[in-house]
């Protein structure tokens, strides 16, 4: 069945179809962005319809509760004429499965970076006791900039779900955990095992439990549950030992032998990557996106303070190979767009010159003879008015120029904030002015970390412009902040910190007769998220700015007309760092 519309979403094209459902590219008219719409097929057999519908709703419940840069974002869930649908983030790029088909073995740094990003997402899910249960290359999307996102929470474990969660071997057999194979209760450590299988495959170019000649999943599942995996260095002796140590824990047969939290695995992966490449943490990552709208991603390799040796050169070669085809295609598209833009500018200049020559010729032309006593001609009257009144610009042309200027300022802001994010991740700077945190109060000094920047395009009058800029980063109190709370504030504060994914410790100092905390101290170490969203309004020629937990708790929204948005990137960065209050004065905060 073909749909033209589901709910408020206008269907643009079908992106894919499986045995149970289909995914479409659609437009959201309320905020003028493109989304992915996932639906169930209407002709599913009656005997499986209830179970499939429950899994469909579970995907919305599980992914919808998670807000993380490495997890696909769920925007909406609805039903139209009996057809259930989920509106989610439209992901650009390719799946890890597609990447591995073209390049079975990835560079150490690339594999470690992908696995670490997935581990960050799994750690966030662990905080909500959500288990994905189907971590595999096909469910990991990788953008051209290297950003990874986990998709497909259709069989995820959701604590509030009424659907049976144990005793069912759900998931892809090659990437199952021993708990899934044996049907025993599981937790987030099952996803860590599956991620270990994916990491092994990226480094060795093969699955650790699959053998040539396997014709059914049963031998694979048997090896997963009882046989140890073959060490990486037996497959390829050049692989650094650190990765074998990481996989030794991630692929433990017993859940208690694995990492307790995925964040521990992410930290060790990043450490192993630095040790394997001989590169320190200090580097400069230049990310430039030309939204004309062909994306050109240029990653300058790490600016090293040490002499580049043979191993580092090989790493750069591997990274270049990894993005070479994408870069070549994007460069070709960019050159074509530049040529077209130059052509249009030349045509506009030619027309303007012709108009000037025509106007000059008309002014120089002798006036038509006027009979004695006759009234002045209409042309003569208009020429006299033109001599004393300046020629008015075409309103349409003026609007086009204003839109182009706003687009240029948005791109400049994105480019500057991308460089700022790279510096934040390199040096973890400390702020000069304090950050106020809900329940915790004023924190005099914090350090910044985990910054990333992204952007979204928008089509205006047949052209694509920079529509949305996202900046995310985390703040860490220096030293850890302490606050003592009493009564119900203890529960509310703990719920708030958990929802933020903060790194904290709770020390209960007194309890009621019923065992509930009456007085407790929170020690907050870090990872408090802050967000900045800049959205251009090309109709109203303005920019909406949303600040979430930036120097002040909660969300604050401001609006700047296009004329006042000029060179805003540096002022915003200084405000985030607490250097001065120029940005606050600009937005009237």
C-alpha positions, -999 to +999 in steps of 0.1 A: +000+000+000+013+035-009+007+064+014+006+101+005+002+112+041+003+097+076-009+120+104+005+154+096+035+140+078+036+141+040+052+110+025+080+118+000+095+084-009+100+049+004+134+043+019+132+005+026+108-024+032+111-056+052+090-085+062+072-066+089+072-029+080+084-001+058+103+031+062+095+063+043+111+097+039+085+123+049+082+160+056+069+175+088+050+207+078+050+222+114+087+227+116+096+221+079+121+193+084+124+159+069+119+128+090+118+090+087+084+074+091+084+037+102+051+018+097+038-018+100+027-035+069-011-037+069-014-073+057+005-090+085-008-125+095-033-123+123-013-148+145+017-125+147+000-091+145-003-086+182+033-095+189+047-073+161+025-044+172+039-047+207+075-047+195+066-017+173+053+002+203+083-010+224+107+007+199+088+040+204+088+035+242+125+025+245+142+048+220+117+076+228+129+077+264+166+080+254+181+114+245+217+108+233+237+120+203+245+083+195+209+071+196+183+077+169+158+103+180+121+095+182+100+126+175+064+113+174+041+082+176+007+081+160-020+063+141-038+073+109-067+052+096-056+022+116-020+025+105+005+029+134+036+049+127+068+063+144+083+095+132+121+095+139+153+112+129+162+109+093+197+095+093+222+103+066+252+080+059+256+042+057+253+014+081+284-002+095+273-034+077+276-016+044+310-002+053+323-036+063+312-050+029+335-025+012+363-027+037+361-058+060+389-047+083+390-011+096+419+009+110+424+005+147+415+041+155+384+040+133+371+007+148+378+019+183+360+052+177+329+035+163+328+010+192+334+038+218+305+058+204+282+028+205+294+021+241+285+057+251+250+051+238+246+017+256+258+033+288+231+059+285+205+031+279+218+012+309+209+041+331+173+035+321+177-003+324+170-006+287+187-035+268+188-032+230+193-070+225+202-066+188+235-047+185+249-056+151+265-037+122+232-034+104+218-014+134+247+011+136+246+040+112+278+060+104+276+095+089+302+110+066+315+130+096+320+098+116+291+102+140+275+068+149+239+062+159+222+031+172+189+023+155+161-003+157+150-007+194+122-030+182+131-059+204+147-039+232+139-048+268+118-020+284+112-023+322+076-013+320+067-036+291+041-063+297+055-085+269+075-115+280+112-106+283+129-138+293+131-173+277+131-159+241+161-159+219+155-125+203+183-110+183+207-118+154+223-152+161+259-141+152+258-113+177+238-128+206+251-129+241+253-162+260+223-151+281+202-147+249+213-181+236+204-199+269+172-178+275+181-166+310+174-131+323+197-104+310+208-068+315+229-042+298+260-064+299+244-085+272+247-056+248+284-052+258+290-088+246+273-081+213+294-049+209+325-070+216+315-093+186+311-062+164+345-048+175+362-082+168+346-082+134+358-047+126+394-055+136+398-091+124+375-089+093+355-120+106+330-130+133+347-147+162+321-175+164+313-182+128+332-210+109+334-219+073+309-247+066+282-235+091+248-240+075+226-233+105+228-209+135+230-237+160+268-243+159+273-205+162+250-203+192+268-233+208+302-216+204+288-184+218+276-201+250+305-224+257+336-219+235+361-191+240+368-168+211+400-170+192+424-142+204+427-114+179+465-116+177+463-152+166+443-139+136+465-109+130+497-105+150+499-068+142+468-059+162+478-041+194+475-063+226+452-037+243+423-047+220+427-084+231+425-073+267+393-053+260+377-082+241+387-106+269+364-087+292+336-078+267+333-114+255+332-130+289+309-159+290+295-148+323+279-114+326+298-107+359+331-112+340+323-083+316+324-045+320+298-035+346+291-003+326+296+003+289+313+036+297+342+017+311+346-001+278+344+032+259+372+047+281+395+017+275+388+018+238+398+054+235+429+048+256+438+017+234+434+038+203+458+065+216+484+039+226+481+020+192+486+051+171+511+069+194+490+100+193+483+121+224+450+136+233+460+170+219+448+173+184+429+197+162+400+185+142+388+208+115+353+200+103+341+223+076+306+218+061+296+237+030+258+236+030+253+247-006+242+219-001+270+195-008+288+184+024+326+186+022+341+170+052+378+177+056+394+161+086+429+174+092+448+146+108+460+150+144+484+179+149+510+159+167+536+172+191+557+141+184+574+130+152+551+110+129+564+074+127+556+047+102+526+034+122+510+068+124+514+073+087+497+040+081+468+051+103+464+082+082+464+062+050+438+039+064+416+068+074+420+084+040+409+052+023+379+050+046+365+083+035+381+086+001+351+077-020+328+099+000+352+129-003+357+125-040+319+124-047+313+154-024+342+174-040+328+167-075+293+179-064+308+209-047+328+219-078+296+216-099+277+237-074+304+264-074+304+264-112+267+268-113+268+296-087+295+315-106+275+311-138+244+325-121+264+354-106+278+363-140+243+362-156+230+385-128+259+409-134+253+409-171+216+417-167+224+444-142+249+460-167+223+458-195+197+475-173+222+503-165+230+508-201+193+509-210+185+533-183+214+556-194+203+555-230+167+564-220+179+594-200+201+606-228+175+602-255+160+635-267+125+642-254+097+638-279+086+671-294+057+686-276+032+707-295+027+742-283+001+742-255+001+704-252+005+686-218+039+669-209+040+633-220+038+605-194+075+595-201+087+630-196+069+632-163+084+599-151+119+610-161+116+642-141+105+622-110+134+598-115+158+628-114+148+638-079+139+603-065+163+574-062+154+543-080+139+517-057+154+483-053+133+452-063+118+439-030+122+403-042+159+409-049+164+425-015+148+395+002+171+371-017+201+391-005+189+391+031+183+353+030+218+348+015+233+369+042+215+350+070+226+317+055+262+329+054+261+340+090+246+306+100+274+288+082+301+310+098+286+303+132+286+265+125+322+266+112+334+286+143+315+264+168+330+232+152+365+246+158+355+255+194+342+220+200+375+205+187+394+227+211+371+218+240+377+181+234+415+187+232+421+208+263+390+205+285+391+242+294+379+256+327+353+284+329+359+318+343+323+325+355+302+300+375+275+275+362+242+272+382+229+236+384+194+226+395+194+213+431+232+216+433+234+254+432+262+276+420+294+258+409+322+283+408+345+265+383+336+237+358+356+221+330+341+215+296+343+182+277+325+158+252+316+186+228+300+179+193+284+201+167+259+191+140+238+210+114+207+205+093+198+219+059+165+235+047+153+241+012+142+277+005+131+289-029+147+259-046+180+262-027+193+246+004+204+267+033+218+261+068+187+257+089+197+243+123+229+242+143+232+219+173+260+222+200+262+197+228+288+195+256+292+184+292+304+203+322+323+188+351+326+206+385+362+213+395+364+201+423+333+179+426+303+198+438+287+187+471+252+195+483+232+182+513+194+178+508+166+168+531+134+149+526+117+146+492+143+168+475+167+138+478+145+117+455+139+145+431+175+154+428+186+118+422+159+114+395+171+146+379+208+136+379+200+102+365+180+117+337+210+139+328+234+109+328+255+127+354+285+112+372+276+115+409+277+097+443+250+096+469+258+094+506+228+088+529+235+104+563+201+097+581+170+076+574+134+076+586+119+048+606+108+033+573+143+032+559+139+061+535+166+087+531+159+117+553+193+135+549+218+129+522+248+144+504+253+144+467+288+145+453+286+155+416+317+148+396+306+157+361+290+149+328+262+174+332+248+180+297+244+215+281+228+222+248+226+251+223+202+251+194+203+278+167+174+277+142+172+301+113+138+316+103+142+325+067+106+337+064+109+361+093+147+367+088+156+359+124+173+332+145+158+314+175+183+305+201+176+278+227+200+274+257+195+243+279+215+243+312+240+268+297+253+288+327+217+287+341+194+256+348+166+248+324+157+259+289+158+295+278+146+307+244+156+339+226+151+354+192+175+376+172+167+394+141+191+386+112+209+420+115+219+413+151+230+377+144+263+388+127+295+372+141+275+356+170+297+324+172+326+339+191+304+357+216+284+325+222+317+306+228+329+332+252+296+331+271+299+293+274+334+296+287+323+324+311+348+349+297+323+378+295+286+386+292+286+401+257+264+373+243+239+377+272+236+414+265+231+407+228+202+383+235+188+403+264+193+375+289 
